[in-house]
Amino acid sequence: MKKVFDDPTIRNMEIKAKSYDCMADKEPGFGIRVHPTGTLTFFYQYKIDGQRRFMTLGNYPKMKLKEARELYHAEQSKVKALRRGSADGVDPVLDKKRKQEQRIAEEAARSQLLSVSELVSEYVDRHAKKFKRSWREDERLLNKEVVAKWGKRKAADVTKRDVTLLLEGIVDRGAPAMSNQVLKIVRKMFNFAVERDILKHTPCTGVKALAPNTRRERTLSEGEIRTLWGSMQSAGISDGIERALKLVLVTAQRPGEVAGMHTSEIDGHWWTIPAERAKNGKKQRVYLTNTALELIESQIESVKLSRELPSEEKYTGYIFPCPHKKKKQAMDSHALPVAVRRNIAWPLTDADGNPLYKKDGKPATENKLKVEKFTPHDLRRTAATFMGGMGFMDEIIDAVLNHVKQGIIRTYNRHGYDKEKQQALEAWERKLLSIITGAEGKVIPIQRKSAA
């Protein structure tokens, strides 16, 4: 079949059950292969020394007809020159194969020289940033735990034993859960390198986690909540960190989402967390109680003061901005857990500022928060637990927490639960205030619905 190629002709080519070729009239060897899927592929077909060659040029319409025709003529000129015996002659298919083999060889040579630091950068840029909302955490952990130890080493030289020793070092310093997280990210990075033919194998094969993956179940008691609320004022944390931690407890939202709060997301008593900021990619509406609004307003006044903005001026920007005034971004989400960890184990020093040590040689520390070890996320779980204790149904608590609905309810139940979320958060506020003040407030329990 031959046709004069133009855009209308190409767009109207018949789709058949089997692939077939349509050749361009008066353009020898230039054709289009029509696939059953509807894909149209430009190609150049020719013979060299009696051997038939087939060269794919590109798919239409991503490759325009003009571009395909120009490429066809360029490759045809090389073939004609080769037939004439000219030094400029080239067999396009063999040349393409040679260049591909050369590229593979160069990639293999590069992989032998690629440092761990360079691999980390490539993984973060080409994979983590594209596919993971938590890419900043990957980058932070890799730089802290991996680049710091292996940065200048060749990635191809890292062994299974190296990975095991890295994890053991993290466990030995008292962070077993962190070792599991590092293994997870390191394994993903080396798998990425193998998938991209950067490395031939991964040193993580057969490496197992050195600590059990325990489910987080820590919640704070009423006494701990009361103690923590008061102790934060004298702990080694900024006022902004204190207000952010309190907002996590008051709103039951994720620490990272609280840290990134922006004035544009707040409308009266409602805070809308956009999908791109939510961990599960689902937009969330959060009811802001009076306590939540007071914390936010107090934080805004503090930001104005620190940035020397007029008190009467309406503030627009991040509620918890980065402490570096030149950076227009939110506080780093890791600032909250870091502040909690530091204050739970605050280093003690003598009058001259020298660190003090216990009899066993370990650094002497003080718990400035005066409660047992916890994380900012445990505050969110604590709020949810108290709401459950007041009788609110799991569906409502899940709505407050922005958990994804499961099963068939995920498809058919599109109710937003705004009214119910407001009731739950207002009831939790009353309970929280009664805990903090030690005075019994009007905390009205909600009766659970009986099972059908």
Contacts in CASP RR format, 6 or more apart in sequence:
PFRMAT RR
TARGET T0000
AUTHOR 0000-0000-0000
METHOD contacts of the structure
MODEL  1
MKKVFDDPTIRNMEIKAKSYDCMADKEPGFGIRVHPTGTLTFFYQYKIDG
QRRFMTLGNYPKMKLKEARELYHAEQSKVKALRRGSADGVDPVLDKKRKQ
EQRIAEEAARSQLLSVSELVSEYVDRHAKKFKRSWREDERLLNKEVVAKW
GKRKAADVTKRDVTLLLEGIVDRGAPAMSNQVLKIVRKMFNFAVERDILK
HTPCTGVKALAPNTRRERTLSEGEIRTLWGSMQSAGISDGIERALKLVLV
TAQRPGEVAGMHTSEIDGHWWTIPAERAKNGKKQRVYLTNTALELIESQI
ESVKLSRELPSEEKYTGYIFPCPHKKKKQAMDSHALPVAVRRNIAWPLTD
ADGNPLYKKDGKPATENKLKVEKFTPHDLRRTAATFMGGMGFMDEIIDAV
LNHVKQGIIRTYNRHGYDKEKQQALEAWERKLLSIITGAEGKVIPIQRKS
AA
1 20 0 8 1.000
1 21 0 8 1.000
1 22 0 8 1.000
1 23 0 8 1.000
2 22 0 8 1.000
2 23 0 8 1.000
2 24 0 8 1.000
2 25 0 8 1.000
3 9 0 8 1.000
3 22 0 8 1.000
3 23 0 8 1.000
3 24 0 8 1.000
3 25 0 8 1.000
4 24 0 8 1.000
4 25 0 8 1.000
4 26 0 8 1.000
5 24 0 8 1.000
5 25 0 8 1.000
5 27 0 8 1.000
5 30 0 8 1.000
5 31 0 8 1.000
5 32 0 8 1.000
5 65 0 8 1.000
5 69 0 8 1.000
6 65 0 8 1.000
7 65 0 8 1.000
10 32 0 8 1.000
10 40 0 8 1.000
10 60 0 8 1.000
10 65 0 8 1.000
13 22 0 8 1.000
13 32 0 8 1.000
13 34 0 8 1.000
13 40 0 8 1.000
14 34 0 8 1.000
15 34 0 8 1.000
15 36 0 8 1.000
15 38 0 8 1.000
16 34 0 8 1.000
16 36 0 8 1.000
17 36 0 8 1.000
18 36 0 8 1.000
19 33 0 8 1.000
19 34 0 8 1.000
19 35 0 8 1.000
19 36 0 8 1.000
20 33 0 8 1.000
20 34 0 8 1.000
21 31 0 8 1.000
21 32 0 8 1.000
21 33 0 8 1.000
21 34 0 8 1.000
21 43 0 8 1.000
22 31 0 8 1.000
22 32 0 8 1.000
22 33 0 8 1.000
22 34 0 8 1.000
23 29 0 8 1.000
23 30 0 8 1.000
23 31 0 8 1.000
24 30 0 8 1.000
24 31 0 8 1.000
24 32 0 8 1.000
27 69 0 8 1.000
27 72 0 8 1.000
28 76 0 8 1.000
29 44 0 8 1.000
29 45 0 8 1.000
29 46 0 8 1.000
29 72 0 8 1.000
29 76 0 8 1.000
30 42 0 8 1.000
30 43 0 8 1.000
30 44 0 8 1.000
30 68 0 8 1.000
30 69 0 8 1.000
30 72 0 8 1.000
30 76 0 8 1.000
31 42 0 8 1.000
31 43 0 8 1.000
31 44 0 8 1.000
31 45 0 8 1.000
32 40 0 8 1.000
32 41 0 8 1.000
32 42 0 8 1.000
32 43 0 8 1.000
32 60 0 8 1.000
33 40 0 8 1.000
33 41 0 8 1.000
33 43 0 8 1.000
34 40 0 8 1.000
35 41 0 8 1.000
39 59 0 8 1.000
40 59 0 8 1.000
40 60 0 8 1.000
40 61 0 8 1.000
41 56 0 8 1.000
41 57 0 8 1.000
41 58 0 8 1.000
41 59 0 8 1.000
41 60 0 8 1.000
42 56 0 8 1.000
42 57 0 8 1.000
42 58 0 8 1.000
42 59 0 8 1.000
42 60 0 8 1.000
42 63 0 8 1.000
42 68 0 8 1.000
42 71 0 8 1.000
42 72 0 8 1.000
43 54 0 8 1.000
43 55 0 8 1.000
43 56 0 8 1.000
43 57 0 8 1.000
44 54 0 8 1.000
44 55 0 8 1.000
44 57 0 8 1.000
44 71 0 8 1.000
44 72 0 8 1.000
44 75 0 8 1.000
44 76 0 8 1.000
44 92 0 8 1.000
45 52 0 8 1.000
45 53 0 8 1.000
45 54 0 8 1.000
45 55 0 8 1.000
46 52 0 8 1.000
46 53 0 8 1.000
46 55 0 8 1.000
46 76 0 8 1.000
46 79 0 8 1.000
47 53 0 8 1.000
48 79 0 8 1.000
48 82 0 8 1.000
48 83 0 8 1.000
48 91 0 8 1.000
53 91 0 8 1.000
53 92 0 8 1.000
53 93 0 8 1.000
54 93 0 8 1.000
55 75 0 8 1.000
55 92 0 8 1.000
55 93 0 8 1.000
55 96 0 8 1.000
57 63 0 8 1.000
57 68 0 8 1.000
57 71 0 8 1.000
57 72 0 8 1.000
57 75 0 8 1.000
58 68 0 8 1.000
60 68 0 8 1.000
75 92 0 8 1.000
78 88 0 8 1.000
78 89 0 8 1.000
78 90 0 8 1.000
78 91 0 8 1.000
78 92 0 8 1.000
78 95 0 8 1.000
79 89 0 8 1.000
79 90 0 8 1.000
79 91 0 8 1.000
79 92 0 8 1.000
81 88 0 8 1.000
81 89 0 8 1.000
81 90 0 8 1.000
82 89 0 8 1.000
82 90 0 8 1.000
82 91 0 8 1.000
104 197 0 8 1.000
107 197 0 8 1.000
107 198 0 8 1.000
108 197 0 8 1.000
110 198 0 8 1.000
111 155 0 8 1.000
111 156 0 8 1.000
111 193 0 8 1.000
111 197 0 8 1.000
111 198 0 8 1.000
111 199 0 8 1.000
111 200 0 8 1.000
112 154 0 8 1.000
112 156 0 8 1.000
113 154 0 8 1.000
114 154 0 8 1.000
114 155 0 8 1.000
114 156 0 8 1.000
114 198 0 8 1.000
114 199 0 8 1.000
115 151 0 8 1.000
115 152 0 8 1.000
115 153 0 8 1.000
115 154 0 8 1.000
115 155 0 8 1.000
116 146 0 8 1.000
116 147 0 8 1.000
116 150 0 8 1.000
116 151 0 8 1.000
116 152 0 8 1.000
116 153 0 8 1.000
116 154 0 8 1.000
116 155 0 8 1.000
116 158 0 8 1.000
117 147 0 8 1.000
117 151 0 8 1.000
117 152 0 8 1.000
118 155 0 8 1.000
119 155 0 8 1.000
119 189 0 8 1.000
119 193 0 8 1.000
119 198 0 8 1.000
120 139 0 8 1.000
120 142 0 8 1.000
120 143 0 8 1.000
120 146 0 8 1.000
120 147 0 8 1.000
120 151 0 8 1.000
120 189 0 8 1.000
122 193 0 8 1.000
122 198 0 8 1.000
123 138 0 8 1.000
123 142 0 8 1.000
123 188 0 8 1.000
123 189 0 8 1.000
123 192 0 8 1.000
123 193 0 8 1.000
124 135 0 8 1.000
124 138 0 8 1.000
124 139 0 8 1.000
124 142 0 8 1.000
126 192 0 8 1.000
126 196 0 8 1.000
127 188 0 8 1.000
127 192 0 8 1.000
128 135 0 8 1.000
128 138 0 8 1.000
128 139 0 8 1.000
129 135 0 8 1.000
132 138 0 8 1.000
133 279 0 8 1.000
133 281 0 8 1.000
136 333 0 8 1.000
137 334 0 8 1.000
138 185 0 8 1.000
138 188 0 8 1.000
140 334 0 8 1.000
141 181 0 8 1.000
141 182 0 8 1.000
141 185 0 8 1.000
142 185 0 8 1.000
142 186 0 8 1.000
142 189 0 8 1.000
145 166 0 8 1.000
145 170 0 8 1.000
145 178 0 8 1.000
145 182 0 8 1.000
146 166 0 8 1.000
146 182 0 8 1.000
146 186 0 8 1.000
149 166 0 8 1.000
150 158 0 8 1.000
150 162 0 8 1.000
150 166 0 8 1.000
155 190 0 8 1.000
155 193 0 8 1.000
155 198 0 8 1.000
155 199 0 8 1.000
156 199 0 8 1.000
156 200 0 8 1.000
158 190 0 8 1.000
158 203 0 8 1.000
159 203 0 8 1.000
160 203 0 8 1.000
160 204 0 8 1.000
160 205 0 8 1.000
160 206 0 8 1.000
160 207 0 8 1.000
162 203 0 8 1.000
163 183 0 8 1.000
163 186 0 8 1.000
163 203 0 8 1.000
163 204 0 8 1.000
163 207 0 8 1.000
164 207 0 8 1.000
166 182 0 8 1.000
166 186 0 8 1.000
167 179 0 8 1.000
167 182 0 8 1.000
167 183 0 8 1.000
167 207 0 8 1.000
167 209 0 8 1.000
167 210 0 8 1.000
168 179 0 8 1.000
168 210 0 8 1.000
169 179 0 8 1.000
170 176 0 8 1.000
170 178 0 8 1.000
170 179 0 8 1.000
170 182 0 8 1.000
171 179 0 8 1.000
171 210 0 8 1.000
171 211 0 8 1.000
176 210 0 8 1.000
176 211 0 8 1.000
177 211 0 8 1.000
177 213 0 8 1.000
177 214 0 8 1.000
179 209 0 8 1.000
179 210 0 8 1.000
179 211 0 8 1.000
180 209 0 8 1.000
180 210 0 8 1.000
180 211 0 8 1.000
180 213 0 8 1.000
183 204 0 8 1.000
183 207 0 8 1.000
183 209 0 8 1.000
183 210 0 8 1.000
186 204 0 8 1.000
187 202 0 8 1.000
187 204 0 8 1.000
187 207 0 8 1.000
190 199 0 8 1.000
190 202 0 8 1.000
190 203 0 8 1.000
190 204 0 8 1.000
191 202 0 8 1.000
191 204 0 8 1.000
192 198 0 8 1.000
193 199 0 8 1.000
193 202 0 8 1.000
194 200 0 8 1.000
194 201 0 8 1.000
194 202 0 8 1.000
216 375 0 8 1.000
216 377 0 8 1.000
216 378 0 8 1.000
216 381 0 8 1.000
217 381 0 8 1.000
218 373 0 8 1.000
218 374 0 8 1.000
218 375 0 8 1.000
218 378 0 8 1.000
218 381 0 8 1.000
219 378 0 8 1.000
219 381 0 8 1.000
219 382 0 8 1.000
219 385 0 8 1.000
220 228 0 8 1.000
220 371 0 8 1.000
220 374 0 8 1.000
220 378 0 8 1.000
220 379 0 8 1.000
220 382 0 8 1.000
222 435 0 8 1.000
223 435 0 8 1.000
224 371 0 8 1.000
224 372 0 8 1.000
224 374 0 8 1.000
225 249 0 8 1.000
225 382 0 8 1.000
225 432 0 8 1.000
225 435 0 8 1.000
225 436 0 8 1.000
226 435 0 8 1.000
226 436 0 8 1.000
226 438 0 8 1.000
227 369 0 8 1.000
227 370 0 8 1.000
227 371 0 8 1.000
228 369 0 8 1.000
228 370 0 8 1.000
228 371 0 8 1.000
229 246 0 8 1.000
229 436 0 8 1.000
231 368 0 8 1.000
231 369 0 8 1.000
231 370 0 8 1.000
231 371 0 8 1.000
232 242 0 8 1.000
232 245 0 8 1.000
232 246 0 8 1.000
232 369 0 8 1.000
233 242 0 8 1.000
234 368 0 8 1.000
235 242 0 8 1.000
235 343 0 8 1.000
235 368 0 8 1.000
235 369 0 8 1.000
236 339 0 8 1.000
236 342 0 8 1.000
236 343 0 8 1.000
236 346 0 8 1.000
236 368 0 8 1.000
237 245 0 8 1.000
237 339 0 8 1.000
237 343 0 8 1.000
238 323 0 8 1.000
238 339 0 8 1.000
239 299 0 8 1.000
239 302 0 8 1.000
240 299 0 8 1.000
240 302 0 8 1.000
240 320 0 8 1.000
240 331 0 8 1.000
241 335 0 8 1.000
241 336 0 8 1.000
241 339 0 8 1.000
243 295 0 8 1.000
243 296 0 8 1.000
243 298 0 8 1.000
243 299 0 8 1.000
243 320 0 8 1.000
244 255 0 8 1.000
244 258 0 8 1.000
244 259 0 8 1.000
244 299 0 8 1.000
244 320 0 8 1.000
244 331 0 8 1.000
244 336 0 8 1.000
245 255 0 8 1.000
245 336 0 8 1.000
245 339 0 8 1.000
245 340 0 8 1.000
245 376 0 8 1.000
245 379 0 8 1.000
246 295 0 8 1.000
247 253 0 8 1.000
247 258 0 8 1.000
247 261 0 8 1.000
247 292 0 8 1.000
247 295 0 8 1.000
247 296 0 8 1.000
248 254 0 8 1.000
248 255 0 8 1.000
248 258 0 8 1.000
248 336 0 8 1.000
248 376 0 8 1.000
248 379 0 8 1.000
248 380 0 8 1.000
249 379 0 8 1.000
249 380 0 8 1.000
249 382 0 8 1.000
249 383 0 8 1.000
249 432 0 8 1.000
250 289 0 8 1.000
250 291 0 8 1.000
250 292 0 8 1.000
250 295 0 8 1.000
250 383 0 8 1.000
250 425 0 8 1.000
250 428 0 8 1.000
250 429 0 8 1.000
250 432 0 8 1.000
251 258 0 8 1.000
251 271 0 8 1.000
251 286 0 8 1.000
251 288 0 8 1.000
251 292 0 8 1.000
251 383 0 8 1.000
251 425 0 8 1.000
252 380 0 8 1.000
252 383 0 8 1.000
252 384 0 8 1.000
252 387 0 8 1.000
252 400 0 8 1.000
252 401 0 8 1.000
252 425 0 8 1.000
252 428 0 8 1.000
253 273 0 8 1.000
253 284 0 8 1.000
253 286 0 8 1.000
253 380 0 8 1.000
253 401 0 8 1.000
253 402 0 8 1.000
254 279 0 8 1.000
254 377 0 8 1.000
254 380 0 8 1.000
254 402 0 8 1.000
255 333 0 8 1.000
255 336 0 8 1.000
255 337 0 8 1.000
255 376 0 8 1.000
255 377 0 8 1.000
255 379 0 8 1.000
255 380 0 8 1.000
256 333 0 8 1.000
256 336 0 8 1.000
257 273 0 8 1.000
257 277 0 8 1.000
257 278 0 8 1.000
257 279 0 8 1.000
257 284 0 8 1.000
258 320 0 8 1.000
258 336 0 8 1.000
259 320 0 8 1.000
259 330 0 8 1.000
259 331 0 8 1.000
259 332 0 8 1.000
259 333 0 8 1.000
259 335 0 8 1.000
259 336 0 8 1.000
260 277 0 8 1.000
260 318 0 8 1.000
260 319 0 8 1.000
260 320 0 8 1.000
260 330 0 8 1.000
260 331 0 8 1.000
260 333 0 8 1.000
261 271 0 8 1.000
261 296 0 8 1.000
261 318 0 8 1.000
261 319 0 8 1.000
261 320 0 8 1.000
261 330 0 8 1.000
262 317 0 8 1.000
262 318 0 8 1.000
262 319 0 8 1.000
262 330 0 8 1.000
263 300 0 8 1.000
263 315 0 8 1.000
263 316 0 8 1.000
263 317 0 8 1.000
263 318 0 8 1.000
263 319 0 8 1.000
264 316 0 8 1.000
264 317 0 8 1.000
265 271 0 8 1.000
265 272 0 8 1.000
265 273 0 8 1.000
265 274 0 8 1.000
266 272 0 8 1.000
266 288 0 8 1.000
266 296 0 8 1.000
268 288 0 8 1.000
268 293 0 8 1.000
269 287 0 8 1.000
269 288 0 8 1.000
269 289 0 8 1.000
269 293 0 8 1.000
269 422 0 8 1.000
270 285 0 8 1.000
270 286 0 8 1.000
270 287 0 8 1.000
270 288 0 8 1.000
271 285 0 8 1.000
271 286 0 8 1.000
271 287 0 8 1.000
271 288 0 8 1.000
271 292 0 8 1.000
272 283 0 8 1.000
272 284 0 8 1.000
272 285 0 8 1.000
272 286 0 8 1.000
273 283 0 8 1.000
273 284 0 8 1.000
273 285 0 8 1.000
273 286 0 8 1.000
273 402 0 8 1.000
274 283 0 8 1.000
275 281 0 8 1.000
275 282 0 8 1.000
275 283 0 8 1.000
278 284 0 8 1.000
278 402 0 8 1.000
279 402 0 8 1.000
280 402 0 8 1.000
280 403 0 8 1.000
280 404 0 8 1.000
282 402 0 8 1.000
282 404 0 8 1.000
284 402 0 8 1.000
285 416 0 8 1.000
285 418 0 8 1.000
285 421 0 8 1.000
286 400 0 8 1.000
286 421 0 8 1.000
286 425 0 8 1.000
287 418 0 8 1.000
287 421 0 8 1.000
287 422 0 8 1.000
287 425 0 8 1.000
287 426 0 8 1.000
288 296 0 8 1.000
289 425 0 8 1.000
289 426 0 8 1.000
289 429 0 8 1.000
290 429 0 8 1.000
291 429 0 8 1.000
291 432 0 8 1.000
291 433 0 8 1.000
292 429 0 8 1.000
296 319 0 8 1.000
299 319 0 8 1.000
299 320 0 8 1.000
300 315 0 8 1.000
300 319 0 8 1.000
301 311 0 8 1.000
303 309 0 8 1.000
303 315 0 8 1.000
303 319 0 8 1.000
303 321 0 8 1.000
304 310 0 8 1.000
304 311 0 8 1.000
304 313 0 8 1.000
304 315 0 8 1.000
305 311 0 8 1.000
306 325 0 8 1.000
307 325 0 8 1.000
309 315 0 8 1.000
318 329 0 8 1.000
318 330 0 8 1.000
318 331 0 8 1.000
320 330 0 8 1.000
320 331 0 8 1.000
321 328 0 8 1.000
321 329 0 8 1.000
321 330 0 8 1.000
321 331 0 8 1.000
322 328 0 8 1.000
322 329 0 8 1.000
322 330 0 8 1.000
322 331 0 8 1.000
322 332 0 8 1.000
323 331 0 8 1.000
336 376 0 8 1.000
337 375 0 8 1.000
337 376 0 8 1.000
340 369 0 8 1.000
340 374 0 8 1.000
340 375 0 8 1.000
340 376 0 8 1.000
343 367 0 8 1.000
343 368 0 8 1.000
343 369 0 8 1.000
344 367 0 8 1.000
344 368 0 8 1.000
344 369 0 8 1.000
344 373 0 8 1.000
344 374 0 8 1.000
345 365 0 8 1.000
345 367 0 8 1.000
346 365 0 8 1.000
346 366 0 8 1.000
346 367 0 8 1.000
346 368 0 8 1.000
347 355 0 8 1.000
347 356 0 8 1.000
347 363 0 8 1.000
347 364 0 8 1.000
347 365 0 8 1.000
348 355 0 8 1.000
348 356 0 8 1.000
348 363 0 8 1.000
348 364 0 8 1.000
348 365 0 8 1.000
348 366 0 8 1.000
349 355 0 8 1.000
349 356 0 8 1.000
350 356 0 8 1.000
355 363 0 8 1.000
355 364 0 8 1.000
356 363 0 8 1.000
356 364 0 8 1.000
357 363 0 8 1.000
357 364 0 8 1.000
358 364 0 8 1.000
380 401 0 8 1.000
383 428 0 8 1.000
383 432 0 8 1.000
384 397 0 8 1.000
384 400 0 8 1.000
384 401 0 8 1.000
386 428 0 8 1.000
386 431 0 8 1.000
386 432 0 8 1.000
387 396 0 8 1.000
387 397 0 8 1.000
387 400 0 8 1.000
387 424 0 8 1.000
387 427 0 8 1.000
387 428 0 8 1.000
388 394 0 8 1.000
388 397 0 8 1.000
389 445 0 8 1.000
390 427 0 8 1.000
390 428 0 8 1.000
390 431 0 8 1.000
390 443 0 8 1.000
390 445 0 8 1.000
390 446 0 8 1.000
391 445 0 8 1.000
391 446 0 8 1.000
391 447 0 8 1.000
391 448 0 8 1.000
392 420 0 8 1.000
392 423 0 8 1.000
392 424 0 8 1.000
392 427 0 8 1.000
392 446 0 8 1.000
393 448 0 8 1.000
393 449 0 8 1.000
395 417 0 8 1.000
396 417 0 8 1.000
396 420 0 8 1.000
396 421 0 8 1.000
396 423 0 8 1.000
396 424 0 8 1.000
397 424 0 8 1.000
398 405 0 8 1.000
399 416 0 8 1.000
399 417 0 8 1.000
399 420 0 8 1.000
399 421 0 8 1.000
400 421 0 8 1.000
400 424 0 8 1.000
400 425 0 8 1.000
404 410 0 8 1.000
405 413 0 8 1.000
423 446 0 8 1.000
427 443 0 8 1.000
427 444 0 8 1.000
427 446 0 8 1.000
430 441 0 8 1.000
430 442 0 8 1.000
430 443 0 8 1.000
430 444 0 8 1.000
431 443 0 8 1.000
433 441 0 8 1.000
434 440 0 8 1.000
434 441 0 8 1.000
434 443 0 8 1.000
END
